[in-house]
Amino acid sequence: MEQQVTAVAHANVALVKYFGKRDVRLNLPAAPSLSLTLKPLQTTTKLMFSNDKADVVIANGVAADEKFAGRICSFLHLFRQQSGNSQFLTVHTENNFPTAAGLASSAAGFAALTVGAARLFGLSLSESELSAWARRGSGSASRSVCGGIVHWQRGGSADGSDSFARSILPAGEWDLRILVGVTTRAPKEIGSTSAMEHTRTTSPYYRAWIDSATAAVDEAIEAVSKKDFERLGEVTEHSALSMHASLMAAQPPIVFLKGATIDVFHLTRTLRKEGIQAYFTCDAGPQPKILCQGKDANAVEARLRACSGVVDVIHCSLGEGAGLQTPE
């Protein structure tokens, strides 16, 4: 039996957003979503069996805080239960991008953790099964298991067995880019799950937002099948604005967007008026993203870097799904 493994996974950005749960414990989504797996936003996670009496979690070179370590330990316990192996692990996980800042670090982290833990505990799981397992750690991690353009289906089963993600177009089949405008490297003031639940229970717009998501995913999937970039971009912008409208209508409101975020939205519209096809999106955080095609990416990046309040730009293309790192 292997004693240690290293797994890698990429972050993802939802074009049609996941923001709402029908079951918090199992991280079952209230609606389907569609995302892009992003290279080079990567989490590398090394797992090894230990003789300690508890799991040890090291995140980005330092001992993980109690809350995050607790999430990891609870998640690993699922693998111990399934495999019958009660050993504890030492986990070293590291991101090459800002953590807990609205860039899906938990998605990449739990996707890598799932792939690594499944191998270490001797579980033979298909990609759809890995996706369903990763969902238990972080909802959006279900998508980071898969590569390219990814559809996470809502499912209807109470146990979550039919709620997993699948790739609908592999990386390399369509040269799409995401330009991430980093407006801050600080963690978010409120986590995504807490924001989802607060919005679900207090926002008058929440129900309309959820009801519109299935049709939006269907439209986005059709756009992908035809490689209709304009249609995909329009769906992307509408989904982002609808989600943030629902957040801002909560009581009290949740406002993730910063001034620089809004400036990037306006920049994107200006680019379209100038003949460059570009569309904005933004997850539950302050980091705006611009969706464009490879032929326009350098021009868009230059304009984004010049935007006031943007401290850095991360140029992303479609990435592969989560996997094990081959030992050197």
N, C-alpha and C positions, 0 to 999 in steps of 0.2 A: 504493500500500500504506500502511495506517495506521502511524503511527510511535509512537502511544501509545494505551492504552485504560485504563479503570478498571472493575473488576468488583467486585461485592458478593455475599456469601453469608452465610447464617445458620448458627449452630451447631445441633446437634441433640442430643436426648437419646434413648437407646435405652430403650424400654419392655421389649422382649425383647432382652437384651444380646448384643453382639458382643464376645467375649473368647476368642480362640483362632484361630490361623491354620493352614491346611493347606499354605500356601506363603508363607514370610516374604518372599521377594524380590518376589513379585507382590501381596502383601497379600491373598491369597485366604482367605476366612473358613472356619473349620472347621464353621460352622453358620450358618443364616440369622438375620436380626434384623429388628426392627421399631422405628421411631423416629418422633419428632415433630420437625419443623423449627421452630426457635424464634425468633420475633421478640420483642424487639429485639436479641438477641445477634448482632452483625454484625461481619464482617471486610470492610474496604474495601482493595482492592489495586490500585495503579496500576503499570502496566508500560510501559516505553518502551525502544525500541532505543537502543543506545549504541555509541560507537566504542572502548570499553574492551576490554581483552584478557581480561576475565573478567566474570562477572555480579556485580553489586553489589546487596546486599540490605539494606534499611533496615527494621527492625521496630519499630513504635511509637516512631519518631523517632530511633532510635539504630542504629548498625551492628549487624547481627545477629551473634550469637556464631558461632564457626566451625562447630559441629555443625549448627545450624539452617540457616545459609547453605549448608552442604554439601548438605543435603537439598533445598533449593530449586534449587540449581545442577544437581544430578543429575536432578531432575525436569524442569527446563527443557530439559536435553539430549535428553530423549525427543522433545520437540517439534521440536528442531533436526534430529534424525535423520529424523523423519517428513516434515518440510516441505522438507528440503534447504537451509534457510536457516541459516547458521552464525553469525549475529549474536548478540552477547551483549546482555543486558538490564540495566537498572536497575529494581529492584523496591522499591516502598514499600508496606508492608503494615501495617495498623493495626487493632487490635481495640477495641471499645468495652466490653470486659468483661475480667476477669482472664485472663492468658495462662498456659498450661501448669499450670492449677490444677484440672483435672478438670471443665472446662466445654466441652470439645470445640473448643478454639481451633484445633487443627490441622485439624479437619474443615472448619470454615468457611474457614480460610486456604487449604487446598489446593483446595477447591471454587472459590473465587474465582480462584485462580491458574490453574486449568484453563480456566475460561471465558475469562479474559483472554488467556492464552497461545494458546488455540485461535484466537481472533479475530486476534491480532497476527501469528501465523504462517500465517494464511490457510487453516486447516483447517476444513472444513465438517463438523461432527459433530452427530449426533442427541443427545437427552438421555441415552439409554442409553449411547451411546458416550462422552459427557462423563463420565458416572458411572463407567464402567470406567477411563477415564484418571485421574480424580481418585483412584480407589482405589489407584493406583500410588504416589501421594504419601502418602496416609493412608487406611487402610481405611475409617474412618467418614466420610471426605470423600465417598465415593460416595453417601452418603445426603443430604448437604447440598446436592448438586446439585439435588435434587428438593424440592418444597414439600409442606406439609401432613403427612399421615401416610404414612410411607414404608416399603416392604418391600425389603430388600436380600437378594436370593436368593444362596444358597451357590454354585450352579452346580456342574458336574462336570467341565468341560473343564480340561485341564492348563494351557492358555494363558490362562485367565481370561476368555475372550470371552463366556461366559454368566453371569458374576458381576457384576451391576450392580444398581442400585436403581431403583425406580419408585414413583411416588405412587399410593397406593390410595384416598386421599380428599384432595381439594384443601383448602388453607387456606380457611376460611370456611364449610365444610360442617358442621362440628361445633365448638361453642364450648368447646374444651378449653383449660385453662391449666396451666402449670407455674410453681410458685413456687419459685425457687432460694434456698435458705438459704446465704448466703456465710459460711463459718466461718473462712476465711483467704484472703488474696490472694497468698500465697507459692506458688512453683512446687512441684510434687510432688517427693518425694524419689527416685522411680523412675518412668521413663516407661512408658507403656502397653505398648509392644511388648516391652520387657524383662520387665515383670511377666507378660505373657501367656506368654512362652517359659519363664520360671522356673516358672510354675504348671503349664504343660503337662508339663514334664519331672519335676516333683517332687511334685505334689499327687495324693493317692489319689482325690480327688473329681473331678478334671478330666474323666475319661472320662464319668462319669455326668452331669456338667454339660452337656457337648457333646451327649450322646445325648438329653437332654431338650429341647433347644432347638427342634428342628423341630416337635415337637408343640405347644410353647408358642407358636411363631409362628403355626401354623395356628389355634390357639384364639384368639389375639389378632386375627387377620385376620377370623375369623368374628364376634368381638365388635364390631369396627369396622363390619362390614357391617350389623349389627343396631343399632348405636349402643348397645350394652349396656355401660354405663359400669362397673357393678359387676364384671362378668366381666373386662373389660379391666384394671381396677385390681388384681384378685386375681392375674392373670397377671403384671402389672408387679412387684408386691411379691415374688412367688415368684422371679422371674428375678433380681432384684437380690440377694436374700438367698442364692440358690444360687451366684451368681458370687462374692460376697464369702466365702462358706463355702469355696469352692474355693481362693481366694487365701489365706485364713488357714490352710488345711491344707497349704500348700506348706512346703518345708523349705529354709531358714528361712522362717517365715511372712511374708506381706505384708499389712500392716494399714493400709488407707487411712482407715478410719473413725476419727473423733475422738469425744470425749465428746459434743460438741454434735450431731454427726451422729446418734448413737444417741438423744439426747434428742428430736430431731425425729421419728425413727421412732415413739417412744412418744407424742409429741404427736398424730401422725396417727391413731393408734389411738384416742386419747382423743376426737378430733374425730368419729370414726365412732360411738363410743358416744353422743355427743351429738346424732347425727342428721345430721351433715355428711359427705357422701360425699367422702372424701379418701384417697389412697393414696401411699405413699412409694416413692422409688427413689433410687439413688445409683450413679454411674459409678465408674471407677477413679480415685477422688480422695475428698476429705473433704466435698464440697459436697452436702448432701441436697437432694432436690427433692420437692415435693408435687404430685401430679397431682390436679386437681379440675376441676369444670365452672365456666363463667363466672358462673353465678348464686351460687356460693359463694366466688368468688375473693377478694373484699374481706375477708370474715370470716376466711378462712384466712390471708391475708396479715397481718392484724392479730395473729393468734395466733402466727404464725411470727416476726414482728418482736419479740415479747415473750419469745421463747425464749432462755434463757441461752446465750451462746456464738455466737449468730448476729449477725454484725456488719453485715449488710445483707441485703436481700431484692430479688431481681430478678423482676419480674412478667412472665411470658412468655405469649404466645398463639401460635397456629400461624402460621408464616411462609411466604413464597413461596420458590421455588427460586432458585438462583444465577443472576445475570444481569449484563449490562453496564449501567453507569451512563450515562445520557444526558448528554452535555456541556451545560453551562449556556450 
